[in-house]
């Protein structure tokens, strides 16, 4: 990066408009995915994106739940010096995510806008600009912006340099973890409501409350990706489960097992290190005081 920090100008929706997610344009009429960069990290020494320390960089945003999941996986696995990371500003206009003084410049490329990384990868790109974005220093291009996959690669591909005491995606639980991820993603899209067998809607957190009244973690005694994904949604309770709140008026504190679980994970140093509670507007969590599970 150059010695002089480069920052985007302040948000200006009058000039640049409001940012809207859109799929990349296609000249041949073929529908393209909204997350079109789908590279995967592979074994050391393989191609095109082998696991290597210091090669990859994550572009993140504190407020985005998908980026937050990747950030927590990075700290839980002890990859801070293996995969670097930086944060974009929380506010967007029509230019998309940008680097401003609040969270610092882009330390890798000196970009003012995250869009510049996409343009460098695919000149003329006019699609969705999202976080997390995984960048490769060696090829100078975006590897992936596929948010469900990046945490999996962080959890599994850098084991030679990671904290080996934590396996967030154990082979024997991968099917269960994937099913649970699909479940909570569907719940959040429905505002926290699920349909009962009789066709009436119910609060999705009732089932999670029952599960976590009997278990320390979603799948038993060990922390997994499912816990990271659920916790990120729970601390955004009013946003993620807004329809459920409107239906029965309960808050997260009305689910005693879930509230205790949420506070317990918030107290883990690795969770606290990857979470900006001020940005999220959250209080009432004892952060960074717990002991990370081995």
C-alpha positions as CSV (number, residue, x, y, z in Angstrom):
1,X,0.0,0.0,0.0
2,X,1.1,3.6,-0.6
3,X,2.4,5.6,2.3
4,X,-0.6,7.9,2.0
5,X,-3.9,6.4,3.1
6,X,-6.7,6.5,0.5
7,X,-10.2,7.0,1.6
8,X,-13.5,7.3,-0.2
9,X,-15.4,10.6,0.0
10,X,-18.3,10.7,2.5
11,X,-21.5,8.9,1.8
12,X,-23.6,11.0,-0.6
13,X,-26.9,9.4,-1.8
14,X,-27.9,12.6,-3.6
15,X,-24.9,12.2,-6.0
16,X,-24.4,8.5,-6.0
17,X,-27.9,7.2,-5.2
18,X,-28.8,4.4,-2.7
19,X,-26.9,1.1,-3.0
20,X,-29.0,-1.8,-4.3
21,X,-27.9,-5.3,-4.6
22,X,-28.0,-6.5,-8.2
23,X,-26.7,-9.5,-10.2
24,X,-23.9,-9.0,-12.6
25,X,-24.9,-8.1,-16.1
26,X,-24.6,-10.7,-18.8
27,X,-24.2,-9.9,-22.5
28,X,-25.5,-13.4,-23.6
29,X,-28.6,-13.3,-21.5
30,X,-27.5,-16.0,-19.2
31,X,-28.6,-15.4,-15.6
32,X,-25.5,-15.0,-13.3
33,X,-25.3,-15.6,-9.6
34,X,-25.4,-12.6,-7.3
35,X,-22.3,-14.0,-5.6
36,X,-20.3,-14.8,-8.8
37,X,-16.9,-15.3,-7.4
38,X,-16.8,-18.9,-6.1
39,X,-13.2,-19.9,-5.8
40,X,-12.2,-22.4,-3.1
41,X,-9.1,-22.6,-1.0
42,X,-7.4,-26.0,-1.6
43,X,-4.6,-28.0,-0.2
44,X,-1.1,-26.5,0.1
45,X,0.8,-26.8,-3.2
46,X,-2.3,-27.3,-5.3
47,X,-3.9,-24.8,-7.8
48,X,-5.3,-22.2,-8.3
49,X,-5.8,-21.1,-4.6
50,X,-3.6,-23.2,-2.3
51,X,-3.7,-22.6,1.4
52,X,-0.7,-20.4,2.3
53,X,0.0,-18.2,5.3
54,X,-0.1,-14.5,4.4
55,X,-1.5,-15.0,0.9
56,X,-5.2,-14.2,1.5
57,X,-7.0,-11.1,2.8
58,X,-10.6,-10.8,4.0
59,X,-12.6,-7.7,3.4
60,X,-15.2,-7.5,6.2
61,X,-17.9,-5.2,7.7
62,X,-18.8,-5.3,11.4
63,X,-22.5,-4.9,10.9
64,X,-22.9,-7.6,8.2
65,X,-23.8,-11.0,9.8
66,X,-22.3,-13.0,6.9
67,X,-19.0,-11.1,7.3
68,X,-19.2,-11.4,11.1
69,X,-19.4,-15.2,10.8
70,X,-16.2,-15.3,8.7
71,X,-14.5,-12.9,11.2
72,X,-15.3,-15.2,14.2
73,X,-14.2,-18.3,12.4
74,X,-10.9,-16.6,11.7
75,X,-10.3,-15.7,15.3
76,X,-11.6,-19.0,16.8
77,X,-9.2,-20.9,14.5
78,X,-6.3,-18.6,15.4
79,X,-5.8,-17.4,11.9
80,X,-5.2,-13.7,12.5
81,X,-1.6,-13.8,11.3
82,X,-2.4,-16.4,8.5
83,X,-5.3,-14.6,6.8
84,X,-5.3,-10.9,7.2
85,X,-8.5,-8.8,7.5
86,X,-9.7,-5.2,7.3
87,X,-13.1,-3.5,7.6
88,X,-15.1,-1.3,5.3
89,X,-17.2,1.6,6.5
90,X,-20.7,0.7,7.8
91,X,-22.5,3.2,5.6
92,X,-23.0,2.8,1.8
93,X,-24.3,4.9,-1.1
94,X,-24.6,3.8,-4.7
95,X,-20.9,3.0,-4.9
96,X,-21.2,0.2,-2.4
97,X,-18.8,-0.6,0.5
98,X,-16.0,1.9,0.9
99,X,-12.9,2.5,3.1
100,X,-13.1,5.6,5.3
101,X,-11.3,6.9,8.4
102,X,-13.5,5.2,10.9
103,X,-12.1,1.7,10.3
104,X,-9.0,2.6,8.3
105,X,-7.8,2.2,4.8
106,X,-7.4,-0.8,2.6
107,X,-4.1,-2.2,3.8
108,X,-3.5,-4.5,0.8
109,X,-4.3,-2.6,-2.3
110,X,-5.0,1.0,-1.2
111,X,-8.5,0.8,-2.8
112,X,-11.0,3.5,-1.8
113,X,-14.0,1.4,-2.7
114,X,-14.4,-2.4,-2.4
115,X,-15.8,-2.2,-5.9
116,X,-12.2,-1.6,-7.1
117,X,-11.3,-5.1,-6.0
118,X,-14.1,-6.5,-8.2
119,X,-13.2,-4.3,-11.1
120,X,-9.5,-5.5,-10.8
121,X,-10.8,-9.1,-11.0
122,X,-13.4,-8.6,-13.7
123,X,-13.0,-5.3,-15.7
124,X,-16.4,-3.8,-16.2
125,X,-18.1,-5.7,-13.4
126,X,-21.4,-4.2,-12.5
127,X,-22.9,-6.6,-10.0
128,X,-23.3,-7.0,-6.3
129,X,-20.5,-5.8,-4.1
130,X,-20.6,-7.9,-0.9
131,X,-18.7,-8.8,2.2
132,X,-17.1,-11.0,3.1
133,X,-14.8,-10.8,0.1
134,X,-11.7,-13.0,0.0
135,X,-8.8,-11.5,-1.9
136,X,-5.7,-13.3,-3.2
137,X,-2.5,-11.3,-3.0
138,X,-0.6,-13.6,-5.4
139,X,-3.0,-13.4,-8.4
140,X,-4.4,-9.9,-7.4
141,X,-8.0,-11.0,-7.7
142,X,-11.1,-11.8,-5.7
143,X,-11.2,-15.5,-4.9
144,X,-14.7,-15.6,-3.5
145,X,-17.6,-13.6,-2.2
146,X,-19.7,-16.6,-1.6
147,X,-20.6,-16.0,2.1
148,X,-21.7,-19.5,3.1
149,X,-18.4,-21.1,1.8
150,X,-15.7,-18.7,3.0
151,X,-16.2,-19.7,6.7
152,X,-16.0,-23.4,5.8
153,X,-12.7,-22.8,4.0
154,X,-11.3,-20.8,6.9
155,X,-12.4,-23.6,9.3
156,X,-10.9,-26.5,7.3
157,X,-8.2,-25.4,4.8
158,X,-5.5,-23.8,7.0
159,X,-5.1,-26.5,9.7
160,X,-1.3,-26.5,9.2
161,X,-1.2,-23.0,10.8
162,X,-4.5,-23.0,12.8
163,X,-5.4,-23.8,16.4
164,X,-5.7,-27.6,16.1
165,X,-7.7,-27.9,19.3
166,X,-10.9,-26.5,17.7
167,X,-12.6,-28.3,14.8
168,X,-15.6,-26.2,13.7
169,X,-16.6,-28.4,10.9
170,X,-15.9,-32.0,12.0
171,X,-16.4,-34.6,9.3
172,X,-18.9,-36.6,11.3
173,X,-21.1,-33.5,11.8
174,X,-20.9,-31.8,8.4
175,X,-24.3,-33.0,7.2
176,X,-26.0,-31.9,10.4
177,X,-24.1,-28.5,10.4
178,X,-25.2,-27.9,6.8
179,X,-28.8,-28.7,7.5
180,X,-28.8,-26.5,10.6
181,X,-27.3,-23.6,8.6
182,X,-30.1,-23.9,6.0
183,X,-32.6,-24.0,8.7
184,X,-31.6,-20.8,10.5
185,X,-31.1,-19.0,7.2
186,X,-34.7,-19.8,6.3
187,X,-35.8,-18.7,9.8
188,X,-34.1,-15.4,9.5
189,X,-35.6,-14.8,6.1
190,X,-39.0,-15.4,7.6
191,X,-38.3,-13.0,10.5
192,X,-38.0,-15.8,13.0
193,X,-41.3,-17.4,12.3
194,X,-41.7,-21.1,11.3
195,X,-44.8,-23.0,10.3
196,X,-46.2,-25.6,12.6
197,X,-47.7,-28.9,11.4
198,X,-51.2,-27.3,11.6
199,X,-50.2,-24.4,9.4
200,X,-50.0,-21.8,12.1
201,X,-46.8,-19.8,12.6
202,X,-44.6,-20.1,15.6
203,X,-41.5,-18.5,17.0
204,X,-38.4,-20.3,15.7
205,X,-36.5,-19.7,18.9
206,X,-38.7,-22.0,20.9
207,X,-37.0,-25.0,19.3
208,X,-33.6,-23.5,19.8
209,X,-34.4,-22.8,23.5
210,X,-35.4,-26.4,24.0
211,X,-32.2,-27.7,22.3
212,X,-29.9,-25.5,24.3
213,X,-31.6,-26.2,27.6
214,X,-30.1,-29.7,27.3
215,X,-26.9,-29.1,25.3
216,X,-23.9,-26.8,25.8
217,X,-23.6,-26.2,22.1
218,X,-25.9,-26.8,19.1
219,X,-24.5,-30.2,18.3
220,X,-23.5,-31.3,21.8
221,X,-20.3,-30.6,23.8
222,X,-18.2,-28.9,21.2
223,X,-18.3,-25.5,19.5
224,X,-19.0,-25.8,15.7
225,X,-19.9,-23.6,12.8
226,X,-23.5,-23.9,13.7
227,X,-22.9,-22.1,17.0
228,X,-21.1,-19.3,15.2
229,X,-23.9,-18.9,12.7
230,X,-26.7,-19.0,15.4
231,X,-24.9,-16.7,17.8
232,X,-24.4,-14.0,15.1
233,X,-28.2,-14.1,14.5
234,X,-29.1,-14.1,18.2
235,X,-27.1,-11.0,19.0
236,X,-29.0,-9.3,16.2
237,X,-32.2,-10.6,17.6
238,X,-34.6,-7.7,16.9
239,X,-33.4,-7.5,13.3
240,X,-33.1,-11.2,12.6
241,X,-36.3,-12.2,14.4
242,X,-38.4,-9.1,13.9
243,X,-41.6,-10.8,12.8
244,X,-41.4,-13.2,15.8
245,X,-41.0,-10.2,18.1
246,X,-44.0,-8.5,16.6
247,X,-46.1,-11.7,16.9
248,X,-45.5,-12.5,20.6
249,X,-43.5,-9.6,22.1
250,X,-40.8,-11.8,23.6
251,X,-37.2,-10.6,23.6
252,X,-34.1,-12.8,23.8
253,X,-34.1,-12.5,27.6
254,X,-37.4,-14.3,27.6
255,X,-35.6,-17.4,26.4
256,X,-33.4,-18.2,29.5
257,X,-31.2,-20.9,27.9
258,X,-30.6,-18.9,24.7
259,X,-29.8,-15.8,26.7
260,X,-27.3,-17.6,28.8
261,X,-25.8,-19.3,25.8
262,X,-25.5,-16.0,23.9
263,X,-23.8,-14.3,26.9
264,X,-21.5,-17.3,27.4
265,X,-20.2,-17.1,23.8
266,X,-20.0,-13.3,23.9
267,X,-17.6,-13.7,26.8
268,X,-15.2,-15.9,24.8
269,X,-12.1,-13.8,23.9
270,X,-12.2,-15.1,20.3
271,X,-15.8,-14.0,19.8
272,X,-15.3,-10.7,21.5
273,X,-12.2,-9.9,19.4
274,X,-14.2,-10.3,16.2
275,X,-17.3,-8.4,17.4
276,X,-17.8,-4.6,17.6
277,X,-20.6,-4.4,20.0
278,X,-20.7,-0.6,19.7
279,X,-21.3,-0.8,15.9
280,X,-24.1,-3.3,16.6
281,X,-25.6,-1.0,19.3
282,X,-25.5,-3.8,21.8
283,X,-25.1,-3.6,25.6
284,X,-25.5,-6.2,28.4
285,X,-22.9,-8.6,27.2
286,X,-19.9,-9.5,29.4
287,X,-17.3,-9.7,26.6
288,X,-13.9,-11.2,26.4
289,X,-13.9,-12.7,30.0
290,X,-14.6,-16.3,29.3
291,X,-12.4,-19.3,28.4
292,X,-12.3,-20.5,24.8
293,X,-13.3,-24.2,24.6
294,X,-10.5,-26.6,23.7
